Amino acid sequence: MAVITLRATTNSTAISSNSVGTTSDDVLNLWLAFHILAGHILLPILVFIFTYLSKRHPTLVNLCFTWIFTSICSCFLLYADRERGRKEPAFDLCLTQASLLYGTTPLTSVACLAMVYQVWSSVYGGGGQNQDKEDEQSSIPWQLFKPKFLLAAPWIMFSIWATAAAWLGFHNPDKISRSRRFFYCSLDFDPFSSSISVFCAAILLVTMFFEASIGVSLVRNWRAVRSGITSGRVEISMLVRVICFGVYVFIGLVLSVLSIKAPASPVPDLWLASVGLSIVLIFGTQRNIWVAISNWRPRRQWKEKAVDLTS
């Protein structure tokens, strides 16, 4: 989902404090505020709620984890007190951040696809009720493997791309810098950036296909959906929220494509930083979550212990 790599990457048009303007500190503060508020505070709380109070599917929890991890990687320079100033951070720090951030781009993209696919497979029955017994039996291995695959695939993609970025940066130290991207350290290597761009764009297009398919299914089968809502079998609110999140991601894709014409604009970076907050607002504001929070009480487990007073 981190489609920021779709923009141009030449040094002559890179974002810097000069190109951002006199408000560069304000823009940086806003960018960091998005990551700290969502990735360091709200998303961890949401993960706790989704895990213990109002349980959600693991793919949604995994999506939250990917953005927590992305926010942590984005704040490496802040942790080291190197987010400002003309002096470049230490090479090891800069290489580490650049490598991890290039890996988080496919990580979040695939995690988003995994969540949307899970919702899509639920809407279309997961391959069971309307099929012959033979088809149902043939789908059992996939049904058993699918949960693990949907959770592992984003992190596998992260490992591949982050390792590739680390290798390129280590062998081309002159191409690693913070000044090029202003907000974080990056790798000035156009073929690699273009490869990630193509990969993530393809993942996002597939995601949008599943989103559109969910929407079409809701429209065509609205009577059945309404019946499901009445009987409690369908959570229409969740389906709508997934579609809204997909639209938000698509807007980010459009912004990144348009930014090719104006690569010095910080808008796509700021949008990307706000995605974690959008997850909180879209998926963390359901009524049953607030009910679960209001009814939650810490459990105290008292254990009786025999004490020998004669010894």
Contacts in CASP RR format, 6 or more apart in sequence:
PFRMAT RR
TARGET T0000
AUTHOR 0000-0000-0000
METHOD contacts of the structure
MODEL  1
MAVITLRATTNSTAISSNSVGTTSDDVLNLWLAFHILAGHILLPILVFIF
TYLSKRHPTLVNLCFTWIFTSICSCFLLYADRERGRKEPAFDLCLTQASL
LYGTTPLTSVACLAMVYQVWSSVYGGGGQNQDKEDEQSSIPWQLFKPKFL
LAAPWIMFSIWATAAAWLGFHNPDKISRSRRFFYCSLDFDPFSSSISVFC
AAILLVTMFFEASIGVSLVRNWRAVRSGITSGRVEISMLVRVICFGVYVF
IGLVLSVLSIKAPASPVPDLWLASVGLSIVLIFGTQRNIWVAISNWRPRR
QWKEKAVDLTS
1 105 0 8 1.000
1 108 0 8 1.000
1 109 0 8 1.000
1 111 0 8 1.000
1 112 0 8 1.000
1 200 0 8 1.000
1 204 0 8 1.000
1 249 0 8 1.000
1 272 0 8 1.000
1 275 0 8 1.000
2 70 0 8 1.000
2 101 0 8 1.000
2 104 0 8 1.000
2 105 0 8 1.000
2 108 0 8 1.000
2 109 0 8 1.000
2 200 0 8 1.000
2 272 0 8 1.000
3 105 0 8 1.000
3 109 0 8 1.000
3 197 0 8 1.000
3 200 0 8 1.000
3 201 0 8 1.000
3 204 0 8 1.000
3 252 0 8 1.000
3 253 0 8 1.000
3 256 0 8 1.000
3 268 0 8 1.000
3 272 0 8 1.000
4 105 0 8 1.000
4 256 0 8 1.000
4 268 0 8 1.000
4 269 0 8 1.000
4 272 0 8 1.000
5 102 0 8 1.000
5 105 0 8 1.000
5 193 0 8 1.000
5 194 0 8 1.000
5 196 0 8 1.000
5 197 0 8 1.000
5 200 0 8 1.000
5 256 0 8 1.000
6 197 0 8 1.000
6 200 0 8 1.000
6 201 0 8 1.000
6 253 0 8 1.000
6 256 0 8 1.000
6 257 0 8 1.000
6 259 0 8 1.000
6 260 0 8 1.000
7 256 0 8 1.000
7 259 0 8 1.000
7 260 0 8 1.000
7 263 0 8 1.000
7 268 0 8 1.000
8 260 0 8 1.000
8 263 0 8 1.000
9 180 0 8 1.000
9 186 0 8 1.000
9 188 0 8 1.000
9 189 0 8 1.000
9 190 0 8 1.000
9 193 0 8 1.000
9 263 0 8 1.000
10 190 0 8 1.000
10 263 0 8 1.000
11 180 0 8 1.000
11 188 0 8 1.000
13 19 0 8 1.000
13 263 0 8 1.000
13 264 0 8 1.000
14 179 0 8 1.000
14 180 0 8 1.000
14 181 0 8 1.000
14 182 0 8 1.000
14 263 0 8 1.000
14 264 0 8 1.000
15 180 0 8 1.000
15 181 0 8 1.000
15 182 0 8 1.000
15 183 0 8 1.000
15 263 0 8 1.000
15 264 0 8 1.000
15 265 0 8 1.000
15 266 0 8 1.000
15 269 0 8 1.000
16 179 0 8 1.000
16 180 0 8 1.000
16 182 0 8 1.000
17 24 0 8 1.000
17 182 0 8 1.000
18 24 0 8 1.000
19 182 0 8 1.000
19 264 0 8 1.000
20 27 0 8 1.000
20 182 0 8 1.000
20 264 0 8 1.000
20 266 0 8 1.000
24 182 0 8 1.000
25 84 0 8 1.000
27 266 0 8 1.000
27 270 0 8 1.000
28 83 0 8 1.000
28 84 0 8 1.000
28 182 0 8 1.000
28 183 0 8 1.000
30 270 0 8 1.000
30 273 0 8 1.000
31 183 0 8 1.000
31 266 0 8 1.000
31 269 0 8 1.000
31 270 0 8 1.000
31 273 0 8 1.000
32 75 0 8 1.000
32 78 0 8 1.000
32 83 0 8 1.000
34 270 0 8 1.000
34 273 0 8 1.000
34 274 0 8 1.000
34 276 0 8 1.000
34 277 0 8 1.000
35 70 0 8 1.000
35 71 0 8 1.000
35 74 0 8 1.000
35 75 0 8 1.000
35 273 0 8 1.000
36 71 0 8 1.000
36 75 0 8 1.000
37 277 0 8 1.000
38 67 0 8 1.000
38 71 0 8 1.000
38 274 0 8 1.000
38 276 0 8 1.000
38 277 0 8 1.000
38 279 0 8 1.000
38 280 0 8 1.000
39 67 0 8 1.000
39 68 0 8 1.000
39 70 0 8 1.000
39 71 0 8 1.000
39 72 0 8 1.000
39 276 0 8 1.000
40 68 0 8 1.000
40 71 0 8 1.000
40 72 0 8 1.000
40 75 0 8 1.000
42 277 0 8 1.000
42 280 0 8 1.000
43 64 0 8 1.000
43 67 0 8 1.000
43 68 0 8 1.000
43 71 0 8 1.000
43 276 0 8 1.000
43 279 0 8 1.000
43 280 0 8 1.000
44 68 0 8 1.000
46 64 0 8 1.000
46 279 0 8 1.000
46 280 0 8 1.000
46 283 0 8 1.000
46 284 0 8 1.000
47 61 0 8 1.000
47 64 0 8 1.000
47 65 0 8 1.000
47 68 0 8 1.000
49 284 0 8 1.000
49 289 0 8 1.000
49 292 0 8 1.000
49 293 0 8 1.000
50 56 0 8 1.000
50 60 0 8 1.000
50 61 0 8 1.000
50 64 0 8 1.000
51 61 0 8 1.000
53 289 0 8 1.000
53 292 0 8 1.000
53 293 0 8 1.000
53 296 0 8 1.000
54 286 0 8 1.000
54 288 0 8 1.000
54 289 0 8 1.000
54 292 0 8 1.000
54 293 0 8 1.000
56 283 0 8 1.000
57 115 0 8 1.000
57 118 0 8 1.000
58 147 0 8 1.000
58 150 0 8 1.000
58 151 0 8 1.000
59 111 0 8 1.000
59 114 0 8 1.000
59 115 0 8 1.000
59 118 0 8 1.000
59 150 0 8 1.000
59 151 0 8 1.000
60 115 0 8 1.000
60 283 0 8 1.000
62 111 0 8 1.000
62 114 0 8 1.000
62 115 0 8 1.000
62 150 0 8 1.000
62 151 0 8 1.000
62 154 0 8 1.000
63 108 0 8 1.000
63 111 0 8 1.000
63 112 0 8 1.000
63 114 0 8 1.000
63 115 0 8 1.000
63 279 0 8 1.000
64 279 0 8 1.000
66 104 0 8 1.000
66 107 0 8 1.000
66 108 0 8 1.000
66 111 0 8 1.000
66 154 0 8 1.000
67 108 0 8 1.000
67 275 0 8 1.000
67 276 0 8 1.000
67 279 0 8 1.000
69 104 0 8 1.000
69 107 0 8 1.000
70 101 0 8 1.000
70 104 0 8 1.000
70 107 0 8 1.000
70 108 0 8 1.000
71 276 0 8 1.000
73 97 0 8 1.000
73 100 0 8 1.000
73 101 0 8 1.000
73 104 0 8 1.000
74 97 0 8 1.000
74 101 0 8 1.000
74 183 0 8 1.000
74 184 0 8 1.000
74 273 0 8 1.000
76 93 0 8 1.000
76 96 0 8 1.000
76 97 0 8 1.000
76 100 0 8 1.000
76 184 0 8 1.000
76 185 0 8 1.000
77 83 0 8 1.000
77 89 0 8 1.000
77 93 0 8 1.000
77 97 0 8 1.000
77 178 0 8 1.000
77 184 0 8 1.000
77 185 0 8 1.000
80 89 0 8 1.000
80 90 0 8 1.000
80 93 0 8 1.000
82 89 0 8 1.000
82 90 0 8 1.000
82 93 0 8 1.000
82 178 0 8 1.000
86 179 0 8 1.000
88 94 0 8 1.000
88 177 0 8 1.000
88 178 0 8 1.000
88 179 0 8 1.000
89 178 0 8 1.000
89 185 0 8 1.000
91 173 0 8 1.000
91 176 0 8 1.000
93 185 0 8 1.000
94 176 0 8 1.000
94 177 0 8 1.000
94 178 0 8 1.000
94 185 0 8 1.000
95 166 0 8 1.000
95 169 0 8 1.000
95 170 0 8 1.000
95 173 0 8 1.000
95 176 0 8 1.000
95 185 0 8 1.000
96 166 0 8 1.000
97 184 0 8 1.000
97 185 0 8 1.000
98 165 0 8 1.000
98 169 0 8 1.000
98 176 0 8 1.000
98 184 0 8 1.000
98 185 0 8 1.000
98 186 0 8 1.000
98 187 0 8 1.000
99 162 0 8 1.000
99 163 0 8 1.000
99 165 0 8 1.000
99 166 0 8 1.000
99 169 0 8 1.000
99 187 0 8 1.000
100 162 0 8 1.000
101 184 0 8 1.000
101 185 0 8 1.000
101 186 0 8 1.000
102 161 0 8 1.000
102 162 0 8 1.000
102 164 0 8 1.000
102 165 0 8 1.000
102 187 0 8 1.000
102 192 0 8 1.000
102 196 0 8 1.000
103 157 0 8 1.000
103 158 0 8 1.000
103 161 0 8 1.000
103 162 0 8 1.000
103 165 0 8 1.000
103 196 0 8 1.000
104 158 0 8 1.000
104 162 0 8 1.000
105 161 0 8 1.000
105 196 0 8 1.000
105 200 0 8 1.000
106 154 0 8 1.000
106 157 0 8 1.000
106 158 0 8 1.000
106 160 0 8 1.000
106 161 0 8 1.000
106 196 0 8 1.000
106 199 0 8 1.000
106 200 0 8 1.000
106 203 0 8 1.000
107 154 0 8 1.000
107 155 0 8 1.000
107 157 0 8 1.000
107 158 0 8 1.000
108 154 0 8 1.000
108 275 0 8 1.000
109 157 0 8 1.000
109 199 0 8 1.000
109 200 0 8 1.000
109 203 0 8 1.000
109 204 0 8 1.000
109 207 0 8 1.000
110 153 0 8 1.000
110 154 0 8 1.000
110 157 0 8 1.000
110 203 0 8 1.000
111 154 0 8 1.000
112 203 0 8 1.000
112 204 0 8 1.000
112 207 0 8 1.000
112 245 0 8 1.000
112 246 0 8 1.000
112 249 0 8 1.000
113 203 0 8 1.000
113 204 0 8 1.000
113 206 0 8 1.000
113 207 0 8 1.000
113 210 0 8 1.000
114 150 0 8 1.000
114 151 0 8 1.000
114 153 0 8 1.000
114 154 0 8 1.000
115 242 0 8 1.000
116 207 0 8 1.000
116 210 0 8 1.000
116 211 0 8 1.000
116 214 0 8 1.000
116 242 0 8 1.000
116 246 0 8 1.000
117 150 0 8 1.000
117 210 0 8 1.000
118 150 0 8 1.000
119 210 0 8 1.000
119 214 0 8 1.000
119 238 0 8 1.000
119 239 0 8 1.000
119 242 0 8 1.000
120 210 0 8 1.000
120 213 0 8 1.000
120 214 0 8 1.000
121 127 0 8 1.000
121 146 0 8 1.000
123 214 0 8 1.000
123 217 0 8 1.000
123 218 0 8 1.000
123 239 0 8 1.000
124 213 0 8 1.000
124 217 0 8 1.000
126 139 0 8 1.000
126 143 0 8 1.000
127 135 0 8 1.000
127 136 0 8 1.000
127 139 0 8 1.000
127 143 0 8 1.000
128 135 0 8 1.000
128 136 0 8 1.000
128 139 0 8 1.000
131 139 0 8 1.000
161 196 0 8 1.000
161 199 0 8 1.000
164 192 0 8 1.000
165 187 0 8 1.000
165 192 0 8 1.000
168 175 0 8 1.000
168 187 0 8 1.000
168 189 0 8 1.000
168 192 0 8 1.000
169 175 0 8 1.000
169 176 0 8 1.000
169 187 0 8 1.000
169 189 0 8 1.000
172 187 0 8 1.000
172 189 0 8 1.000
175 187 0 8 1.000
175 188 0 8 1.000
175 189 0 8 1.000
176 185 0 8 1.000
176 186 0 8 1.000
176 187 0 8 1.000
176 188 0 8 1.000
177 185 0 8 1.000
177 186 0 8 1.000
177 188 0 8 1.000
178 184 0 8 1.000
178 185 0 8 1.000
178 186 0 8 1.000
180 186 0 8 1.000
180 188 0 8 1.000
181 269 0 8 1.000
182 266 0 8 1.000
183 266 0 8 1.000
183 269 0 8 1.000
187 193 0 8 1.000
201 253 0 8 1.000
204 249 0 8 1.000
204 250 0 8 1.000
204 253 0 8 1.000
207 246 0 8 1.000
207 249 0 8 1.000
208 246 0 8 1.000
208 249 0 8 1.000
208 250 0 8 1.000
211 242 0 8 1.000
211 243 0 8 1.000
211 246 0 8 1.000
211 247 0 8 1.000
214 239 0 8 1.000
214 242 0 8 1.000
214 243 0 8 1.000
215 239 0 8 1.000
215 243 0 8 1.000
218 225 0 8 1.000
218 236 0 8 1.000
218 239 0 8 1.000
225 234 0 8 1.000
225 236 0 8 1.000
228 234 0 8 1.000
229 236 0 8 1.000
237 286 0 8 1.000
238 286 0 8 1.000
241 282 0 8 1.000
241 283 0 8 1.000
241 286 0 8 1.000
244 282 0 8 1.000
245 278 0 8 1.000
245 279 0 8 1.000
245 282 0 8 1.000
245 283 0 8 1.000
248 275 0 8 1.000
248 278 0 8 1.000
248 282 0 8 1.000
249 275 0 8 1.000
251 271 0 8 1.000
252 268 0 8 1.000
252 271 0 8 1.000
252 272 0 8 1.000
255 267 0 8 1.000
255 268 0 8 1.000
255 271 0 8 1.000
256 268 0 8 1.000
259 265 0 8 1.000
259 267 0 8 1.000
259 268 0 8 1.000
END
